[in-house]
Amino acid sequence: MGVPGADVVKVEPPAGNALLAMGPFPDDDSDPEKSASCFFLNTSKHRVVLDLTTAEGRGQLARLIRHFDIVIAGTNVESLDAMGIGYDQLKDWNPNVILTTISGFGSFGPHADWQGSHLVNCAVGGWANFCGTPDRALLQAGGAITETLAGAYAATARLIVALGRARHGVLSILTSAHGRRC
């Protein structure tokens, strides 16, 4: 969303961004500040480190949320509520907020507590059926296709919600479950 012009801030935990450890790296130098995956997936994003387990970190988040109408969280609604930064809290900080959550099996339903991963998403979502050959066990799809597609679908959906709000005054909570059968 940053490439077309949106001001995007990515909140990272003090422990760091896992993408920094993912390659490939130029000249095989595993310097975390040179991760091609991180550069690709964080293009045009500002990075901010906040400890959301502390009152100070949540206060800093509140100040950010007042200036941003779209929040994307890589966890389910219950986890956000447990941290004290669920939709109701975000809405107190910014009445115009649109919350999008992305988790392995969604925030609601019989499998909401299940953990997702690329391999699980490939198996449950059917990608593994398209990989490999009939005489071998199923394989996962290459790269991080399930996570990338979940992010792309969520980005498209949240833009539609933002457009709907601009045209019709509608606010929404949007959940996206990657790897979930529809």
WOWOTA-V709183 format. One record per residue. N is the residue number from 1. SS is DSSP state (helix for helix, strand for strand, loop for the rest). Layout:
# WOWOTA-V709183
n->N ss->SS
n->N ss->SS
This chain:
# WOWOTA-V709183
n->1 ss->loop
n->2 ss->loop
n->3 ss->loop
n->4 ss->loop
n->5 ss->loop
n->6 ss->loop
n->7 ss->loop
n->8 ss->strand
n->9 ss->strand
n->10 ss->strand
n->11 ss->strand
n->12 ss->strand
n->13 ss->loop
n->14 ss->loop
n->15 ss->loop
n->16 ss->loop
n->17 ss->loop
n->18 ss->helix
n->19 ss->helix
n->20 ss->helix
n->21 ss->helix
n->22 ss->loop
n->23 ss->loop
n->24 ss->loop
n->25 ss->strand
n->26 ss->helix
n->27 ss->helix
n->28 ss->helix
n->29 ss->loop
n->30 ss->loop
n->31 ss->loop
n->32 ss->helix
n->33 ss->helix
n->34 ss->helix
n->35 ss->strand
n->36 ss->helix
n->37 ss->helix
n->38 ss->helix
n->39 ss->helix
n->40 ss->helix
n->41 ss->helix
n->42 ss->loop
n->43 ss->loop
n->44 ss->loop
n->45 ss->strand
n->46 ss->strand
n->47 ss->strand
n->48 ss->strand
n->49 ss->strand
n->50 ss->loop
n->51 ss->loop
n->52 ss->loop
n->53 ss->loop
n->54 ss->loop
n->55 ss->helix
n->56 ss->helix
n->57 ss->helix
n->58 ss->helix
n->59 ss->helix
n->60 ss->helix
n->61 ss->helix
n->62 ss->helix
n->63 ss->helix
n->64 ss->helix
n->65 ss->helix
n->66 ss->loop
n->67 ss->loop
n->68 ss->loop
n->69 ss->loop
n->70 ss->strand
n->71 ss->strand
n->72 ss->strand
n->73 ss->strand
n->74 ss->loop
n->75 ss->loop
n->76 ss->loop
n->77 ss->helix
n->78 ss->helix
n->79 ss->helix
n->80 ss->helix
n->81 ss->helix
n->82 ss->helix
n->83 ss->loop
n->84 ss->loop
n->85 ss->loop
n->86 ss->loop
n->87 ss->helix
n->88 ss->helix
n->89 ss->helix
n->90 ss->helix
n->91 ss->helix
n->92 ss->helix
n->93 ss->helix
n->94 ss->loop
n->95 ss->loop
n->96 ss->loop
n->97 ss->loop
n->98 ss->strand
n->99 ss->strand
n->100 ss->strand
n->101 ss->strand
n->102 ss->strand
n->103 ss->strand
n->104 ss->loop
n->105 ss->loop
n->106 ss->loop
n->107 ss->loop
n->108 ss->loop
n->109 ss->loop
n->110 ss->loop
n->111 ss->loop
n->112 ss->loop
n->113 ss->loop
n->114 ss->loop
n->115 ss->loop
n->116 ss->loop
n->117 ss->loop
n->118 ss->helix
n->119 ss->helix
n->120 ss->helix
n->121 ss->helix
n->122 ss->helix
n->123 ss->helix
n->124 ss->helix
n->125 ss->helix
n->126 ss->loop
n->127 ss->helix
n->128 ss->helix
n->129 ss->helix
n->130 ss->helix
n->131 ss->loop
n->132 ss->loop
n->133 ss->loop
n->134 ss->loop
n->135 ss->loop
n->136 ss->loop
n->137 ss->loop
n->138 ss->loop
n->139 ss->loop
n->140 ss->loop
n->141 ss->loop
n->142 ss->loop
n->143 ss->loop
n->144 ss->loop
n->145 ss->helix
n->146 ss->helix
n->147 ss->helix
n->148 ss->helix
n->149 ss->helix
n->150 ss->helix
n->151 ss->helix
n->152 ss->helix
n->153 ss->helix
n->154 ss->helix
n->155 ss->helix
n->156 ss->helix
n->157 ss->helix
n->158 ss->helix
n->159 ss->helix
n->160 ss->helix
n->161 ss->helix
n->162 ss->helix
n->163 ss->helix
n->164 ss->helix
n->165 ss->helix
n->166 ss->helix
n->167 ss->helix
n->168 ss->helix
n->169 ss->loop
n->170 ss->loop
n->171 ss->loop
n->172 ss->loop
n->173 ss->strand
n->174 ss->strand
n->175 ss->strand
n->176 ss->strand
n->177 ss->strand
n->178 ss->loop
n->179 ss->loop
n->180 ss->loop
n->181 ss->loop
n->182 ss->loop
